[in-house]
Amino acid sequence: MEARSWWKSHAMQTYDFGFKRNCRCFLDFVAALGVSVTDNKIQSVNVRATGEPAANDVAAQVTTIDGLFDTIQDAINRQVGDLRVKYNKDYGYPTTIYIDEDTNKADDENEIVIGYLTPYTS
């Protein structure tokens, strides 16, 4: 994965990013979230509209940028019906991941959008 190598070359371990899932799932799961990562570990997941911590079941669905690359690789390995990914040109991280498990099945599509990424030096 060329984009993953580009991301890794920046050695970014501490950053904040915006995470949004678009799917046919519970309303809590599609809220815009703010995620803080320190030393490549998630420190907090907050609902952007309120600033409140996300529910545990919602926060458990969020991963680091490295984890998003793992999600992409997993979809490739499973040969999903449709996989589309867009990457940030400056840092190489995925900005949009669209996965349709089975193109012959309705409502199994899942899209993850990374709205922003703010790197920090640690």
Long-range contacts (C-beta under 8 A, 24 or more apart in sequence): 1-69, 1-72, 1-73, 2-92, 3-69, 3-85, 3-87, 3-92, 3-93, 3-94, 4-69, 4-92, 5-92, 6-87, 6-91, 6-92, 7-65, 7-66, 7-69, 7-91, 7-92, 7-93, 9-92, 10-91, 10-92, 10-119, 12-65, 12-91, 12-119, 13-37, 13-38, 13-39, 13-40, 13-122, 14-38, 14-39, 14-119, 14-120, 14-121, 14-122, 15-65, 15-117, 15-118, 15-119, 15-120, 16-116, 16-117, 16-118, 16-120, 17-65, 17-93, 17-114, 17-115, 17-116, 17-117, 17-118, 18-48, 18-113, 18-114, 18-115, 18-116, 18-117, 19-45, 19-62, 19-112, 19-113, 19-114, 19-115, 20-112, 20-113, 20-115, 21-61, 21-110, 21-111, 21-112, 21-113, 22-110, 22-111, 22-112, 22-113, 23-109, 23-110, 23-111, 24-107, 24-109, 28-54, 28-55, 28-57, 28-58, 29-58, 29-61, 31-58, 32-115, 33-58, 33-62, 35-62, 37-64, 37-65, 38-122, 39-122, 40-64, 40-66, 65-93, 65-94, 65-114, 65-117, 68-93, 68-94, 68-97, 68-112, 68-114, 69-94, 71-97, 71-99, 71-112, 72-97, 75-99, 88-114, 88-117, 91-117, 91-119, 93-117
